[in-house]
Structures are given as C-alpha cells and as structure tokens.
C-alpha cells in the first residue's frame, strides 16, 4: 500500500505489471473520495537481509487423508 502523494491518504493498487525480474509497476488509486488521484509507482528489489543457505525444494508434508502426492 502506498500513500497518495497529493493528500497522504491510503492508495490501493488496482493493477500491476512486471517490468523486469526485480521491478514491478503498480497502478494506484487514492481511497480519499475527495481526491481519487490515480498514479503509477515502481516497486524494486534492493537487497537481501538474509538468504537461505541451501536453495533446494522441500517435499510438502503428507496429507492426513493419505492422498498420494504427484511426482515432482
């Protein structure tokens, strides 16, 4: 969620577009009925705080129903 740059009220994302692997363009609309400003923002990955030591997939927990998992 962003704040409207005109009136500082909450603005919600209406749609988004993946510009690149690390950047998303968001189309926002102010929720203040007296403003209603629509604007575009970019959300970009900057850096990691903590990275996993091992990057390998983990099998899901077995279901209580005993349902067989599909092959991976």
C-alpha positions as CSV (number, residue, x, y, z in Angstrom):
1,X,0.0,0.0,0.0
2,X,1.2,3.5,-0.8
3,X,0.0,6.9,0.5
4,X,-1.3,9.4,-2.1
5,X,1.4,11.9,-2.9
6,X,-1.3,14.7,-3.1
7,X,-3.4,14.2,0.1
8,X,-1.4,11.5,2.0
9,X,-4.4,9.1,2.4
10,X,-4.1,5.4,1.6
11,X,-3.9,4.4,-2.0
12,X,-4.7,0.9,-3.2
13,X,-3.1,-1.0,-6.1
14,X,-5.6,-1.5,-8.9
15,X,-3.3,-3.5,-11.2
16,X,0.4,-4.2,-11.8
17,X,2.8,-5.1,-14.5
18,X,6.1,-7.0,-14.1
19,X,8.6,-4.6,-15.8
20,X,11.7,-6.8,-15.1
21,X,12.8,-9.6,-12.8
22,X,13.3,-7.2,-10.0
23,X,10.8,-4.4,-10.8
24,X,7.0,-4.2,-10.8
25,X,5.0,-1.2,-12.0
26,X,1.8,-0.6,-9.9
27,X,-1.2,1.5,-10.9
28,X,-2.6,3.0,-7.7
29,X,-5.8,4.9,-6.7
30,X,-6.3,7.2,-3.7
31,X,-9.0,6.0,-1.4
32,X,-9.9,9.5,-0.3
33,X,-13.3,10.2,-2.1
34,X,-12.5,13.9,-2.3
35,X,-9.1,13.2,-4.1
36,X,-9.3,10.0,-6.1
37,X,-5.8,10.6,-7.6
38,X,-4.5,7.8,-9.8
39,X,-0.8,7.4,-10.2
40,X,2.0,4.9,-11.0
41,X,4.7,3.6,-8.7
42,X,7.6,1.2,-9.2
43,X,8.4,-1.5,-6.6
44,X,12.0,-2.7,-6.9
45,X,14.1,-5.3,-5.2
46,X,17.0,-3.6,-3.4
47,X,19.0,-6.2,-1.4
48,X,18.5,-9.3,0.7
49,X,18.6,-9.2,4.5
50,X,19.1,-12.9,4.9
51,X,19.4,-15.6,2.2
52,X,18.8,-19.3,2.6
53,X,22.0,-21.4,3.0
54,X,20.6,-24.2,0.9
55,X,18.3,-23.4,-2.1
56,X,16.6,-26.7,-2.7
57,X,12.9,-27.6,-2.8
58,X,11.4,-29.4,0.1
59,X,8.6,-32.0,-0.3
60,X,5.3,-31.0,1.3
61,X,4.0,-32.6,4.5
62,X,1.9,-35.8,3.9
63,X,-1.9,-35.2,3.8
64,X,-3.9,-36.6,6.7
65,X,-6.3,-38.1,4.1
66,X,-3.5,-40.3,2.8
67,X,-3.7,-38.8,-0.7
68,X,-0.8,-39.7,-2.8
69,X,1.5,-36.8,-3.9
70,X,2.1,-36.3,-7.6
71,X,5.6,-37.0,-8.9
72,X,7.9,-34.0,-9.0
